[in-house]
Amino acid sequence: MLQNLGSDALDHVKFQLALKRRKDIVTEPLCAVMLRFYSYYKQATVGSCEIPRPGFWDPIGRYKWDAWNRLGKMSKEEAMAAYISEMKKVAQKVQKGYGVT
């Protein structure tokens, strides 16, 4: 079934699977890892950060905004690929941690 999909469609399917997989394997994520996931997700689904930076009283919003804004003009396709790559890294760490090969 996946063989019949074009490259862009296949990347989109892989991205959707990575989104679901993250929820399964990342139980207690580090803030930095989750901020990378957040920034790649926003870039892949919305595009470049074009909203104003949240105010002083919203530190979580500021961290998220900073992570997303750092990606600059990265394309949606590059962001999807980066999300998938990050997921693979996390999955490998989890597999090693549980002794799965």
Summary of the structure (lengths in Angstrom):
residues: 101
radius of gyration: 15.1
end to end distance: 26.7
largest distance: 49.5
contacts: 243
relative contact order: 0.16
helix: 69%
strand: 0%
